[in-house]
Amino acid sequence: MKELEIIRTFSSKDDEVKVIKENLEKVCKYAMYHDGALSRMADKSFALVDKEIDNYNDLNEKAKIALLSFCADKAGISEIKTNGDVIRAFSNSTFATIYNSIIVDVLESIILKSRPEQIFRLANVDEVDVGDSKTYEIETKGLPIAQRTSYTTNVTFLDSYSRMSLTITPKPYSIGTTMDYIRILANNYDMGKELARVAFALLYAQLRLIVDEIYSITPINGTPFYQNAWNSANYIQMIEDLKMLNGGADVTAYGTLPAFNKIGVLATTNYGFQSQDEMIREGFLGRAYGVDNVVIDQFTDLSQPFTTATAETLRAIPNDRIILLSSVGDKPVKLVRENFVHVKVKEPTEGSQYRQNYEYFMSFDAAIATQANYGIQSVNA
């Protein structure tokens, strides 16, 4: 395995490479937004690219040929018209380095511009430079207590105002993908889809980290903010406590459709036909117990065939609990990610001499770091 040093030599004044990157970004956004499996990691703004693309296939081909031609020119290669030309080009270290530099620049732009609604509902996201970390300061919540007293009574003393620091350091994650580069000249080679698949995988890994953190009962187990069985009175009290402790901010419930369906069935028992009709029509109650219920779309990376045996593990978001969040800017989870994507190229495997094996690396991590309170309600009876 040989590591490529990715050299950023392209300035914003280089109009040719700027257009190449812009077109690659367009086809990546289009592919990501319009693909059913990838679209849930796409930013809503990616839909606007439809107005800039008259014919996706034409732009995809144009962007691909422009990328190959630019890299060939910089590497002193006269032309790329045949499969043999492509093989020789990818064997040229200058060509390969420039090609990969442009690709990772495009990926960085897509990933850092993408604000999937599911991620940003549950977490605050901060970007840092390579090798940096992010420290959050959490203030003390206790206040001095006024007591009925006299000059001879012992008074309870509270520690002075202070802050606790929590540092999140991004950790490297990687994905592997293979490119059969003699196919790159073929008209059906979808450069936009290839880029979108890599961007999706890295964003999906970030979502899984956020979900694992916020759905974990460990930080709030043993407090009134985790209820391990459904009880409407306890649920309402938790909502009221969250409002009280978070400055009166409104509370919203987040969960999957199956999670809300289970609570809806329990909540409408012995109630009128209107609420039961809504359950049958929508599958869940849009509002219950004074809070809005917001359905979070389920996710999967399809890393295995979706079968009865694997379905449970392939679903990213638990179906057995819901999250209660206040409408404050301080989300429970903080995701910290580097603003850099790195690539390594592995030598072709035996019998696959025309395949290029890529490993894409990005560093990120997530943790609970919040001044606000949040709750978890189990949907089990």
C-alpha positions in Angstrom: 0.0 0.0 0.0 1.4 3.3 -1.0 0.2 6.6 0.5 -0.4 9.5 -1.7 0.6 12.9 -0.5 -2.3 15.1 -1.6 -1.0 18.4 -2.7 -3.3 21.4 -2.9 -1.8 23.3 -5.8 -4.9 24.7 -7.3 -5.7 28.3 -6.5 -9.2 29.9 -6.9 -7.7 31.9 -9.8 -7.3 28.7 -11.9 -10.5 29.0 -13.9 -10.1 25.7 -15.6 -9.9 23.5 -12.5 -12.5 25.7 -10.8 -15.1 24.9 -13.6 -14.1 21.2 -13.3 -14.8 21.1 -9.6 -18.0 23.0 -9.9 -19.3 20.6 -12.5 -18.2 17.6 -10.5 -20.0 19.1 -7.5 -23.2 19.6 -9.5 -23.3 16.0 -10.7 -22.5 14.7 -7.3 -25.3 16.8 -5.7 -27.8 15.7 -8.4 -26.9 12.0 -8.0 -27.1 12.2 -4.3 -30.4 14.0 -4.1 -32.1 11.9 -6.8 -30.9 8.5 -5.7 -33.4 6.8 -3.3 -30.7 5.2 -1.1 -28.5 8.2 -1.0 -30.9 11.1 -0.8 -31.5 11.1 2.9 -27.9 12.2 3.5 -28.3 15.0 0.9 -28.8 18.6 1.9 -32.1 20.1 0.9 -30.3 22.8 -1.1 -29.0 20.1 -3.4 -32.4 20.2 -5.1 -31.5 23.6 -6.5 -29.0 22.0 -8.8 -31.9 20.8 -11.0 -32.1 24.3 -12.3 -28.5 24.3 -13.3 -28.5 20.9 -15.2 -30.3 20.5 -18.4 -29.1 17.0 -19.1 -27.4 15.1 -16.3 -25.7 12.5 -18.5 -24.2 15.1 -20.8 -22.8 17.1 -17.8 -21.5 14.0 -16.2 -19.6 13.0 -19.4 -18.4 16.6 -19.8 -17.1 16.8 -16.2 -15.4 13.4 -16.5 -13.6 14.1 -19.8 -12.5 17.6 -18.5 -11.1 16.0 -15.3 -9.1 13.4 -17.3 -7.9 16.0 -19.8 -6.8 18.4 -17.2 -4.8 15.8 -15.2 -3.3 14.5 -18.4 -2.2 18.0 -19.5 -0.5 18.7 -16.2 1.2 15.3 -16.3 2.5 15.8 -19.8 0.2 13.2 -21.4 -0.8 14.1 -24.9 -4.3 12.5 -25.0 -6.7 10.0 -23.3 -8.8 8.4 -25.9 -8.4 4.7 -25.5 -8.3 2.2 -22.6 -4.6 1.9 -23.0 -4.2 5.7 -22.6 -6.2 5.4 -19.3 -4.0 2.6 -18.0 -0.8 4.6 -18.8 -2.3 7.7 -17.2 -3.2 6.1 -13.9 0.3 4.6 -13.8 1.7 8.2 -13.9 2.2 9.5 -10.4 1.6 13.1 -11.4 -1.6 12.3 -13.1 -2.8 10.2 -10.2 -1.9 12.8 -7.6 -3.7 15.6 -9.4 -6.7 13.4 -10.1 -7.1 12.4 -6.5 -6.5 16.0 -5.3 -9.4 17.2 -7.3 -11.6 14.3 -6.2 -11.0 14.9 -2.5 -11.5 18.6 -2.9 -15.0 17.9 -4.3 -15.8 15.4 -1.6 -14.8 17.9 1.1 -17.0 20.5 -0.4 -20.0 18.2 -0.7 -19.6 16.7 2.9 -19.1 20.0 4.6 -21.9 21.7 2.7 -24.3 18.9 3.3 -26.6 19.6 6.3 -28.8 16.5 6.5 -31.9 17.4 8.4 -31.7 14.3 10.5 -28.2 15.1 11.8 -28.8 18.7 12.5 -32.0 18.1 14.4 -30.1 16.0 17.0 -26.6 17.5 17.1 -24.6 20.7 16.8 -21.8 20.2 14.3 -18.4 22.0 14.4 -15.6 21.7 11.9 -12.0 22.0 12.9 -8.6 22.0 11.1 -6.6 18.8 10.7 -5.2 17.7 14.1 -7.4 20.1 16.1 -10.1 19.4 18.7 -13.0 21.3 20.1 -13.5 22.1 23.8 -17.0 22.8 25.2 -17.6 24.4 28.5 -20.6 23.4 30.6 -21.7 25.8 33.3 -22.7 24.7 36.8 -26.5 24.4 37.2 -26.8 24.8 41.0 -27.8 28.1 42.6 -27.3 29.4 46.1 -30.3 28.4 48.4 -32.0 31.0 50.5 -32.8 29.5 53.9 -34.8 30.5 57.0 -32.0 31.2 59.4 -30.4 33.1 62.2 -26.9 34.3 63.0 -26.2 31.0 64.8 -27.6 28.7 62.2 -25.3 26.6 59.9 -25.8 27.7 56.3 -25.5 25.5 53.2 -22.6 26.7 51.1 -22.5 26.1 47.3 -19.4 26.1 45.2 -18.9 29.3 43.3 -19.8 29.7 39.6 -17.6 27.5 37.5 -17.4 25.7 34.2 -16.5 22.1 33.3 -14.6 21.5 30.1 -15.3 18.6 27.7 -12.9 18.1 24.7 -13.9 16.2 21.6 -11.0 15.0 19.4 -11.9 13.7 15.9 -10.9 10.1 15.3 -10.1 8.7 11.8 -12.8 6.7 9.9 -12.2 5.2 6.5 -14.1 3.6 3.6 -12.8 1.5 0.8 -14.0 1.6 -2.8 -12.7 0.1 -6.1 -12.6 1.8 -9.5 -12.2 -0.2 -12.6 -10.4 2.6 -14.4 -10.5 1.1 -17.9 -14.3 1.6 -17.7 -13.9 5.3 -16.9 -14.2 6.2 -20.6 -17.4 4.3 -21.0 -20.5 6.5 -21.5 -22.3 4.7 -18.6 -19.6 5.4 -16.1 -21.4 7.6 -13.5 -18.9 10.0 -11.9 -21.6 11.8 -10.0 -22.8 8.5 -8.4 -19.3 7.4 -7.5 -18.7 10.7 -5.6 -22.1 10.6 -4.0 -21.6 7.0 -2.7 -18.4 8.1 -0.9 -20.0 11.3 0.5 -23.0 9.3 1.7 -20.8 6.7 3.5 -18.8 9.3 5.4 -22.0 11.2 6.4 -23.8 8.0 7.4 -20.9 7.1 9.8 -21.3 10.6 11.4 -25.1 10.0 11.8 -24.5 6.6 13.4 -22.2 8.2 16.0 -24.8 10.9 16.8 -27.6 8.2 17.1 -25.4 6.0 19.3 -24.8 8.9 21.7 -28.3 10.4 21.9 -30.1 7.1 22.2 -27.8 5.8 24.9 -29.5 5.7 28.3 -26.2 5.7 30.2 -25.9 9.5 30.7 -29.4 9.8 32.1 -30.1 6.4 33.6 -31.4 6.7 37.1 -32.8 10.2 36.5 -36.4 11.3 35.8 -35.3 11.9 32.2 -35.2 8.2 31.3 -38.4 6.2 31.5 -37.9 2.5 30.7 -41.6 1.7 30.5 -44.6 3.6 29.2 -46.6 5.5 31.7 -48.5 8.6 30.5 -48.3 10.4 33.9 -44.5 10.0 34.1 -44.2 11.0 30.4 -46.2 14.3 31.0 -44.1 15.0 34.1 -40.9 14.5 32.2 -42.1 17.0 29.5 -43.0 19.5 32.3 -39.6 19.0 34.0 -37.7 19.6 30.7 -39.6 22.8 30.1 -38.8 23.9 33.7 -35.1 23.2 33.5 -34.6 24.5 29.9 -36.0 28.0 30.5 -39.6 27.2 29.4 -38.6 26.2 25.9 -41.1 24.1 24.0 -40.4 20.4 23.9 -40.6 18.2 20.8 -40.6 14.4 20.6 -38.4 12.7 17.9 -38.6 9.0 16.9 -39.2 6.6 14.1 -42.7 5.8 12.8 -42.8 2.4 14.6 -41.8 4.0 17.9 -44.5 6.6 17.7 -47.0 4.0 16.5 -46.4 1.9 19.6 -46.9 5.0 21.9 -49.9 6.0 19.9 -51.6 2.6 20.4 -51.0 2.9 24.1 -52.1 6.5 24.3 -55.4 6.0 22.4 -56.6 3.0 24.4 -60.0 3.9 25.8 -60.1 7.2 23.9 -62.4 8.4 21.2 -62.6 7.4 17.5 -61.0 10.6 16.3 -57.6 9.9 17.7 -57.9 6.3 16.7 -58.8 7.3 13.2 -55.6 9.4 13.0 -53.6 6.5 14.1 -55.1 4.3 11.3 -54.7 7.1 8.7 -51.2 8.4 9.6 -49.7 5.5 11.6 -49.0 7.9 14.5 -50.3 10.9 16.4 -48.8 14.1 15.1 -49.3 15.7 18.5 -49.8 14.1 21.8 -49.6 15.1 25.5 -48.9 18.8 24.5 -45.8 18.1 22.3 -45.3 17.7 18.6 -44.2 14.3 17.4 -41.6 14.5 14.6 -40.9 11.3 12.7 -37.2 10.7 12.0 -36.6 8.7 8.8 -35.0 5.4 9.2 -31.5 4.9 7.7 -29.4 2.0 6.5 -26.0 1.7 4.8 -27.0 -1.6 3.1 -23.7 -3.1 4.1 -25.4 -6.5 4.1 -28.4 -7.9 2.3 -31.5 -6.7 4.0 -33.0 -9.9 5.3 -35.1 -11.0 8.3 -31.9 -12.0 10.1 -30.0 -8.7 9.4 -32.8 -6.1 9.3 -32.6 -5.2 13.0 -28.8 -4.5 12.9 -29.1 -2.6 9.6 -31.6 -0.1 10.9 -29.6 2.9 12.2 -32.2 4.3 14.5 -33.8 2.3 17.4 -37.5 1.7 17.2 -38.0 1.1 20.9 -37.6 4.7 22.3 -38.2 8.3 21.5 -36.2 11.4 22.3 -37.5 14.6 24.0 -35.6 17.7 23.1 -36.2 21.4 23.9 -36.3 24.0 21.2 -33.0 25.5 22.3 -29.8 25.9 20.1 -27.8 23.8 22.5 -28.4 20.2 21.2 -27.4 17.3 23.5 -24.8 15.8 21.0 -21.8 17.6 19.6 -20.2 16.3 16.5 -16.7 17.5 15.7 -15.2 16.8 12.3 -12.1 17.8 10.4 -12.5 19.9 7.3 -10.3 17.5 5.4 -10.7 14.3 3.4 -7.6 12.2 2.8 -7.1 9.3 0.2 -4.8 6.4 0.0 -4.4 4.3 -3.1 -3.7 0.5 -2.7 -1.9 -1.5 -5.4 -4.3 -3.6 -7.5 -5.1 -7.0 -6.2 -3.9 -10.1 -8.0 -6.1 -10.7 -11.1 -7.4 -7.1 -11.0 -4.5 -5.2 -12.6 -6.9 -2.6 -14.0 -8.6 -1.8 -10.8 -7.6 1.0 -8.5 -8.4 0.5 -4.8 -9.1 3.7 -2.8 -9.4 4.3 0.9 -11.0 7.6 1.9 -10.3 8.9 5.4 -12.1 11.6 7.4 -11.8 12.2 11.1 -14.7 13.0 13.4 -16.2 12.1 16.8 -19.3 12.8 18.8 -20.2 13.1 22.5 -22.9 14.3 24.9 -21.9 17.9 25.8 -24.8 20.1 26.6 -26.1 22.7 29.1 -29.7 21.7 28.4 -31.6 18.6 29.6 -33.2 16.0 27.3 -35.2 12.9 27.9 -35.6 9.3 26.6 -38.9 7.5 26.7 -39.2 3.8 26.1 -42.2 2.7 24.1 -42.5 -0.6 25.8 -45.6 -1.1 27.9 
